[in-house]
């Protein structure tokens, strides 16, 4: 199991990627500023223990320890 960061995780493509990574058994952190993404795109993951959603604009630094980054 890898710890994975998905930027734009609440967008159309990002939300499907989060689904897939969770299905494969990874721990997923999704970051989104919600300018175009929506929390509703990730509603199916709200009860997942291996999923975290962070509201953040990637223009600003954030310190996270992860194995993979999908941007």
C-alpha positions, 0 to 999 in steps of 0.5 A, a space after each residue: 500500500 502506498 500513500 498517494 497525493 492527488 491534486 485536483 482530487 475533487 475534479 472530474 478526473 481526480 475523483 475517478 483517480 481517487 476511486 481507483 487508488 482506494 479500490 487498489 488499496 492505497 491511502 489517498 490524500 486529495 487536495 483541491 481548492 474547489 474552484 472547479 471541483 466539487 465535494 460531491 464528486 468525492 461523496 462516495 469516499 466520505 466513509 473510507 478510512 484510507 481517504 482524506 480531503 484537504 481544501 488547499 490551493 497548491 500555489 501555496 506550499 504544503 508539507 505532506 509525506 507521500 510515496 506518489 503524487 498525481 498532479 
